[in-house]
Amino acid sequence: AVALAPAFVLIAWNHHQDLLGRQADLNQAARRIAHSRAYEFGEKIEDTKGLLAIVAGFPTVKSDPSTARCGEILADMKRALPIYVNLGVVLPDGNLACSAESFDRKQPPNFADREWFRRALAAGGFSVGGYVVGRLTGKHIFLFAQPVIDENGRGTSLAYASLDLAWLSRHVANIPLPADAALLVLDNQGRILARHPDHDEWV
């Protein structure tokens, strides 16, 4: 799971001479922090994988996720798991069928153009979709998805969970850093997911 986690980069000591003089210490600290935080983020990925397996296994989600009952179930789960911005189910055409957050059922959001949606369809299993700004919530999130398989073994929809990047920011904010140092959490495309300090100014 660690291999799926974002890259962690430590940018330290703005003063050039200090950086040169303490390069070995910096490299060691960066490796230690990166390994620790990547492991913890990897655990969160595994937790989310288990959560989506539960969502995908609900009879209501399997048979007809467009019912109000599906939304009620996901809303109850989201209240118990505040690190997630939303939980939902998306149909193969990209239309949102069910969500913990309310939405216009006459004109549901469509995710067919989103990279995470296409990646999840192609993967055929649990997938890590990466960073996006949520189309329904408008928040900075990290997406995960899991196919919903019916009794005949056919994929009927996708269950997804959106992890709140504010949680990630609070998580890294507890890391002690040297003076004038900053910790960046980057995805595999170099986009900043969290920064400590000054998260709100960068994300």
Salt bridges, closest charged atoms under 4 A:
GLU40 OE1 - ARG37 NH1 3.22
GLU40 OE1 - HIS171 NE2 2.59
GLU72 OE1 - ARG69 NH1 3.34
ASP76 OD1 - ARG79 NH2 2.25
GLU101 OE2 - LYS78 NZ 3.16
ASP113 OD1 - ARG135 NH1 2.76
GLU115 OE1 - ARG118 NH2 3.26
GLU115 OE2 - ARG119 NH2 3.94
ASP150 OD2 - ARG154 NE 3.18
ASP180 OD2 - HIS15 NE2 3.89
ASP187 OD2 - ARG191 NE 2.73
ASP198 OD2 - ARG195 NH1 3.72
